[in-house]
Amino acid sequence: QVQLVESGGGLVQAGGSLRLSCAASGFTFSSYAMGWFRQAPGKEREFVAAIRWSGGDRTLYGDSVKGRFTISRDNAKNTVYLEMNIVKPEDTAVYYCAAGRVFTTTRNAYPYWGQGTQVTVSS
């Protein structure tokens, strides 16, 4: 069955960096768009970044992370990454990896989700 397993979360100081990974299995990874979303306590889950399937690797970013976060994928390893730089306390959230056939920022378009990894940014 489809599995998405995030890793790499933790505690980081403001201004620092962190890299999240999401290992995928159970589907043809290279045929799926991959996304990262995040959810802070009391807030809705919001779009962070997405990367298209193989061939061009087009990317999309949420306005709040544009220029600081970078999404990438390694189709040989069935893994998608989120490089987080110049992190801010407002980046604190549970970060979720998602997979879908549509390359989009829309949360509901992604049918497959991981369990999430906590990122906490201290000021």
SEMIMAR-918206 format. One record per residue (C-alpha): x, y, z; residue in three letters. Coordinates in pm, whole numbers, padded with zeros to 5 digits, always signed. Example, Ala and Ser with C-alpha at 12.3 -4.5 7.8 and 13.67 -1.06 7.14 Angstrom:
<sites>
+01230-00450+00780ALA;+01367-00106+00714SER;
</sites>
This chain:
<sites>
+00000+00000+00000GLN;+00101+00363-00032VAL;+00335+00483+00239GLN;+00488+00824+00294LEU;+00730+00855+00585VAL;+00866+01194+00684GLU;+01186+01246+00880SER;+01427+01522+00971GLY;+01210+01736+01194GLY;+01329+01874+01525GLY;+01423+02186+01715LEU;+01618+02457+01537VAL;+01708+02814+01621GLN;+01570+03103+01422ALA;+01794+03176+01126GLY;+01910+02817+01105GLY;+01846+02539+00856SER;+01678+02202+00851LEU;+01620+01940+00583ARG;+01311+01725+00580LEU;+01287+01399+00387SER;+00989+01194+00277CYS;+01041+00835+00169ALA;+00767+00700-00055ALA;+00663+00345-00140SER;+00369+00154-00282GLY;+00318+00363-00597PHE;+00507+00481-00905THR;+00684+00772-00743PHE;+00811+00932-01065SER;+00453+00964-01195SER;+00329+01165-00899TYR;+00355+01525-00797ALA;+00480+01564-00441MET;+00388+01834-00196GLY;+00476+01961+00148TRP;+00213+02112+00373PHE;+00227+02229+00732ARG;-00014+02276+01018GLN;+00046+02490+01324ALA;-00168+02449+01640PRO;-00511+02601+01592GLY;-00452+02672+01224LYS;-00552+02509+00899GLU;-00310+02296+00705ARG;-00136+02522+00454GLU;+00056+02467+00135PHE;+00435+02496+00157VAL;+00582+02360-00167ALA;+00520+02118-00451ALA;+00729+01957-00720ILE;+00610+01807-01043ARG;+00682+01450-01149TRP;+00991+01365-01350SER;+01088+01575-01647GLY;+01155+01940-01573GLY;+01091+01927-01198ASP;+00878+02238-01193ARG;+00815+02374-00846THR;+00560+02585-00659LEU;+00601+02762-00325TYR;+00379+02926-00070GLY;+00436+03299-00036ASP;+00558+03270+00323SER;+00846+03035+00232VAL;+00939+03156-00114LYS;+01311+03229-00132GLY;+01385+03040+00192ARG;+01266+02683+00130PHE;+01359+02454-00158THR;+01179+02137-00261ILE;+01359+01868-00457SER;+01315+01502-00541ARG;+01529+01200-00615ASP;+01324+00959-00824ASN;+01592+00691-00796ALA;+01547+00694-00417LYS;+01170+00757-00415ASN;+01233+01051-00187THR;+01130+01414-00178VAL;+01312+01675+00028TYR;+01237+02012+00179LEU;+01540+02228+00249GLU;+01445+02493+00501MET;+01675+02792+00536ASN;+01657+03113+00740ILE;+01381+02956+00947VAL;+01154+03174+01158LYS;+00947+03098+01470PRO;+00636+03118+01253GLU;+00763+02817+01059ASP;+00688+02605+01366THR;+00437+02338+01265ALA;+00387+01974+01183VAL;+00511+01922+00829TYR;+00335+01671+00607TYR;+00441+01511+00283CYS;+00171+01441+00023ALA;+00145+01268-00315ALA;-00100+01323-00598GLY;-00148+01304-00973ARG;-00217+01676-01005VAL;+00060+01934-00971PHE;-00115+02191-00755THR;-00116+02392-00433THR;-00461+02259-00343THR;-00457+02037-00037ARG;-00759+01830-00135ASN;-00598+01726-00464ALA;-00345+01510-00279TYR;-00496+01173-00180PRO;-00190+01032-00004TYR;-00037+01175+00314TRP;+00239+01094+00558GLY;+00206+01105+00935GLN;+00393+01433+00971GLY;+00711+01549+01141THR;+00732+01827+01401GLN;+00947+02131+01332VAL;+00998+02377+01614THR;+01185+02703+01563VAL;+01305+02880+01874SER;+01356+03256+01882SER;
</sites>
